[in-house]
Amino acid sequence: MIDKMSKLEKVALSSAVSGAVFNVFLYGIGETLAGANEGTPLFTARVLFAVLQAAAFDLVAIATVMGMRNGRRSRWSMATAVASALVSAAIALDVAGVLGMPWLHAANALIVLAFTLHLLTPPQMDASERQELARLRQDTTAARQELAANEMLLTAERQNVAGLRRELAARPEPETVEVIYVAKHRLTWPQVEQLAYTLRQLESVNQSTIRRRVAALTGE
């Protein structure tokens, strides 16, 4: 699950930050709100920032509730929604002249802090996402078990191959017997040597004699 801010959350945060930024800007240049009244050079900047933060608190309250609906819930979520609504209502009372509350200029920074902490909370997974995550975990566990079993089989096969190699190494070299064909008879070297010795003992050797001697050696 990818946790990204929605467009509504981005707009609400930007709008709420603008009021706090303007207050810090005035503090940085050594000015107050009284120095940004109509007819002063700072009045245009004050109007611009006022437009940017006009719907800040209402947007923060709506964005927080929508975030809670989408699974982004924490103790800061309800606190942010309620505080934003109360600040918006207090501003309405101040504008109507019912109550004078100049401290409301400090509400921007507090709402921004609470809203940021709300955004810090990752959205919770719904039922389908939890089921999908559980299925993926089961598949991963099964794959790991299968891999472990395959590794055990591979280890056993390697041990068998190593045993066969040791067995082959312990076996004696096979005896090599050279065979020579004489008159279509298979003769080993000892038989050939015996034949040659026998033929040397004879006074006359012809083809028929050789054939008889070879047949006698081979028993054919």
N, C-alpha and C positions, 0 to 999 in steps of 0.2 A: 504494500500500500504506500503510495507516494503522498507525502504530506506537503501540500502547497497552499499558500494563501489564496482565497478567492478574490475576485475583482472587488466585491463589496467590502471585504476586509481591508484590502489595500486602500480603497477610497476613504473608508472610515478612519483608518490610522493616519493617512496623510492629512485629512481634514482636522483631526484632533491635534495633531502635532503643530499645525500652522499657528494656532493660538499661543501655544507655549513658545514657539520660535519667535513670535512677535514680541512677547514680553521680555524674552532674553535679549532680543535685539535692542529694545529700548534701554534695558539695563546696561548693555555693552557700550552704548553711546552716551550714557549718563543722562538719560531723559526719562520722563514719566509719561503716563497717559494724558496728563494735562497739557504736556507739550506737543501732543499729537492731535489737538482739537482742530476744528474747522478753521481754515485760514492759515494753518502752519504747513511747512513743507512735508511734514510727516503724516499729514492727514490722508493723503492719497495712499500711502502704504498701509495706514490703519484700515481704510476702506477695503483695500485689496485683501488683507488678511481676514477682515471681518466676513467678506464674501466666502473665502475659503473655509472658514470654520462655522459658517451659518448653520449647517445641518450636522455638525460634528458629533454632538452628544446623541442625537437621535439615530444617526448612522451607526455609531458605536453600539448602541443598545440593540438595534436591529441585527447588525452583523454578529453580535455575540449570541443572540438567540438563534440565529440561523446556524451558527457554528455548533451550538449545543444540539440542535436538531440533527446535524450531520455527524454527531459523535464526539465533538470536541468539548468535553465536560471536565471541569475541575472546580475547586472552591472559588477560584478567581472568576469563573464564568458568571455565576449568579451575582457575585459582588459587582462585577463590571456592569452587567445589565441594569441592576437596581440603581447603582450609583449614577450611571449615565442618565437614566430616566429622572432621578431626583434632581440632578443638576440642571437638566433641561427645564423641569418644572420650576425650580428656584429662579432660573433666569427669566422665565415668563412672569413670575411674581415681581421680580426686581424691575423689569421693563414696565409693568403695569403700575408701578409705584406703590404696590401693597407693602413690600418689604425692601429695604435697602441693604443689599448684600455685596459690598465691594470685594469680599473675599472670594467671590466666584471666579475672579481672574486667575486664581491659583488652581482652579478645578481642572484646567486643561492638562497640566503636568500629572496630576494624580490619576485622571482617567486614562491618560496615555500609558502610565505605568501598569495599571490594573488590566487594561486591554492587551498590552504586550505580554503580560504573564498569562493571560487567557490564551493568546495565540501560541505561547510556548508549549501548551499541552497538546500532544499528538492526538488525532482523532481515534476514537475507539472503534474496533472492528464490529461489524454487524454479525448476525447469525450465519449468513452465507459465507462471509469471509473467514469466520472462525472455523466453520466446517471445512472450507478449502485448505486452511492452514493445517488443521488436524490431519486431513487426507495427505497433504504433502509430507508431513512428519512421519506418517505411517509408511508412505512409499520410500522415504529416505531410510527409515529403519530397516525395511525389508531389503532394500538395495545393499545396505551395509552388511546385513546378515548373509546375503547371497555372496557378496564379495569375500567375506571372511571364510565362508565354506569353500569357495573356489581357491582361495589361497591355501587352505588346509589340504585340498586335493592336489594342488600343484606341489606343495611341500612333500606330500607322500610320493608323488610320481618322481620327484627329484631324488628322493631317498632310494626308490626302487632302481632308478637308472644308475645311481652311484654304486649300489650293491651288484648290479649286473656287470658294471665296469670292473669292479674288484674281482669278481668271479672270473671274468675273461682274462684279466691280467694274471690270475693265479694258475690258469690252465697252461700245460706245457705246449710248446710249439708243435704243430702237426708234422709227422714224418713225411718227407717228400720222396716219392718213389718214381723214378724215371722209367718210362716204358719205351721200348724200341720194337718196331714191327719188322719182323724178318719173315719173308715168304708168307705174309698174311697172318703170322703168329705174333702174339704179344709177348715180348721177352723183357725181363728186368735186366739191369746191369749185371747182377751176379750170374744170371743165366747166360747173358751174352759172353761174359768172361769164361764161363764153363764151356760154352760152345767153341769159343776160339781155342781154348786149351785142348779140347777133344780133337778139333780139326788139325791142330798142329801135330798130333800124335799119328795121324793117318798118313800113309805114303802117297795116296792119290785121293784127290777131293774133286767131286763133280757136283752138279746141281742136285741130283737125286740124293746123294749122300747128305748134303746140307739139309735138305728137306726132311729126311728121316731123322737126323740128329735133332733138328728143331722140334719135330713132332714128339720125339722121345722126351725132350726137356719140358715141353708144355703138357705132356700127357694126353695129347689129342691124337 
